[in-house]
């Protein structure tokens, strides 16, 4: 209980600090809507000149983008600030984190809670509701369960990518924006139907790294559509398994980094 109270105190302190400057807090919340709105806007612009892309209509593409957006915004809110780890390692803040009698991961996640990103969650959920309405879906218990599980499993997947990329700072403090290619780049990749990509790029990102199972495969299962690329129908239901594999890899990477870390500059 004492540990839980300590975490609650950290979260409460963060909340009080951000709402102390209310105008700034509101402005940041509004401006943070930009990236979520752009996810949908780019899809609308793409379909402004055509009725179908890679065999997918606008409502179907919106469903894919909405599932991706919900998963990413949830992960970004929960663990997105872990990408500041390289700054903490360089500045020596990580040393202070490790000497406290609390989980290093728990402290890092609560040191800069992004309350300003709350509206992004609401907008993503709203877009998903619209996508479900404009698509003529045949609801079954399995599809209802899939709809509930997919954003959470996708968030675990994206959260794992955040942790994996941030953990590079334990070995390479100047890793820079390399991780962004897989976090924010992965968000952009999953916002579109996988058939729009081709060759080795599609094979690596969609299937070898698992990004194709974040939104595309679950959307096919919800729509009752066969995969143009030939994967079986049950592929839309393996997102939780892919998320578990990604989480296990992230946990292993994090533990290895913590074990080898000595101090600033190590």
N, C-alpha and C positions, 0 to 999 in steps of 0.2 A: 504493500500500500504506500509506503514511503516513496518508493521509486515512481509509482504512478502519480503521486502528488508533485514530485519534482518535475516530471514531464508536463503535467498540467500547469505548473507555475511557469515553465519555459514558454508554453503555448500562449498562456494568458499575457505574459510580458510582451510577446510579439504582437498580439492583437492590440494591446494598449498603445504600443509604440506607433503602429500604423494609423490608428484612428485619432491619434493626438493631433494630426494635421489632416482634418477632415476633407478640406477642399482638394488637397493633393491626393488623398486616398480615392476620392470619387473620380478624379481625372484619370488616375492610373487604372481604375477598374474599367472605365469607359474605353480608354485607349487600348486596353488589353483585348478588347473584343475584335480588334482588327484582324489578327491572324485567323481566328475562327470564321469570321465573316468572309475572309478571302478564300478559305477552303471551299466554301459554297459558291462564291462569286466566280471563281475560276472555272468551276464545272458549268455554271450557267453561260459564261462567255464561250466556252468550248462548244456548247450545244446551240449557240445562237446562229451558227452557220450550217448546222447539220441536224438531222432528225435522230441519228444513231451513231455511236462511236464503238467500233469493234463489236457491233451487234447488240449494244446496250442502249436503251432509251434513256431520256433524261430522268424520269422518276426512278429507274433502276440505278442509275449512276448517283443520284442524290442519296439513295439508301446506302450505297457503299461508302460515299463520302461522310455520311452522318455517323455510321458505325465507327469509322476510323476516327472522326473528330471526337466522339464521346470517349473512346478508349484513350486517345492521346491527351485530351484535356484533363481527364481524371488522373492519369499518370503524372502529368506535368504539375498538377496541383499537389499531389501527394508526395512525389519524390523528385520533381524537376529541379529543385534547388540544390540537389546533390552535385550538379555540374559545377558548383562553386568550389568543389573540393580542391582543385588545382590552386585556387587563390588561397585557401586555408593552409595548404601544404607550404606554399611559397612564403606566406606571411608568418608562419609559425603557429597559427591558431590551432592547427591539428594537434600540436603537442599538448596544449591546454585541454583539448577535448579528451585525449587519451588518459590523462591523470585523474579525471573525474570518475566517481563511482557510478557511472551510467553508461549505457550502450553508446558506442561511438556513432553508430548509424542513427539511433534515436535522437541524439543531440544534434547531429548535422541536419536532420530533416526538420527539426523544430527551431533551428537557429535563424531561419529566414522564411517562415511560412508565407507563401504567396497568396494572402487573402485577396489581393488585388485581382486574382484570376478567377474569383468566384463566379462572376458574370459569364465567363467563358463556358463554365459547366452548364449554366442555365440555357445559354444560346445553343450549345451542342445538343442538349436534350430536346429543346424545342424543334430543332431541325430534324432530329430523328423522329419525333412525333409526326411532323409534316410528311416525312418520307414514308412512314407507315400508312398514312391516310391516302396519299396519292398513288400508292401501289395497291393493286387488287390482290391481297394476300389471302391464302386459304389457311386459316389458323387451325393448328392441331396442338395438343399438349406438348409435343416435342418441339414445335416451333416457338411456342410461348417460352418454354424453358431456355431455348437457344437465344432468344431475344434478351432475356434477363442475364444470361451468363456471358454472352459475347462481349459487351462493353467492359465487364469486370476482368475477364480473361485477357482481353486486349490491353487493358490498363496494366495488368501484371506483366504482360510481354513488353510493353513500352517502358514500364518502370525498370524492368531488368536491363533493357538497353541503356537507360540512363545510368544505372549503377555500373554496368560493364564499362561504358565509355569513361565515366568519371574515375573509375579505379585505375585507369592508365596513369593518373597523376602520381601514384605511388612509385612508379618506375620512370615516368617521363613527365616531369612537371610542366614542360612547355608543349604538351600535346595539343594545345590550342583548340581549334574548331574541328579537329578530326572526329570527335564524338558526334558533333552536330550532323555529320553526313549520315549517321545511322539513326539518330533520334528525330530531328526535324526533317531530315531527308527521308527517313522511313515513314513519317507522317504523310509527306507529299506522295510517296510511292503508293501507300495504301488507300489514298483518296480516289484512285481511278481503277477501272476494271483491269485486271492483270493482262488480258490479251492485247492491250494497247502497247505493251512492251514486247520485246522480242529477243531472241538469241541468248547469249550467256548472261546478259544483264537480268533478264526475267528469271532464268534458271537459278542464278545466285541469290537475288534478293527475295523473290517470291517463294522459293521452295527450299533452297539450301539454308537461308537465314530465317525463313518462316514468316516473312511479312505478308505473303499471300493468304495466310490463315487468320489475319487480324480482322479483316472486313470483307474481302472478296468472296472467299469460300462460304462464310456464314450467310452472306447476302444471297448467294445462289440457293442455299438451302431454304432460306425464308421465302424466296420467290418461287421455289419449286422448279428452277431451271437446271438443265444439264450443263455441265461445264464444257465450254467450247474447246478447252485444252485437254479434255478427256479424263479428268480425275473423277472418281466415283462419287456418288451422292453423299456418302458418309463423311467425305473430306470436310464438309461444312461443320461437322460436329467435333472436330479434333482440336479446335482452338484452345480449350483448357489444357489439353496434353502438351501442346506446343508452348503454352505459357509456363507450365510446370518445368519443362526442360530449360527454357530460358531463365527462369528464376533460379534453378539449381546451378546453372553456369555462372550467373551473376553472383550468387552466394559464394561459390568457390573462388571466383576472382577477387571478391571483396576480402575474404578471409586470408587469401594469399598475400594481398597487398598490405593488410594490417599486420601480418606476421613479419613481413620484411621491412616495414617502416621503422626507422630509428629516430629520426628527428628531421628538422628542416634541412633540405639539401641532400637527404639520403636517397 
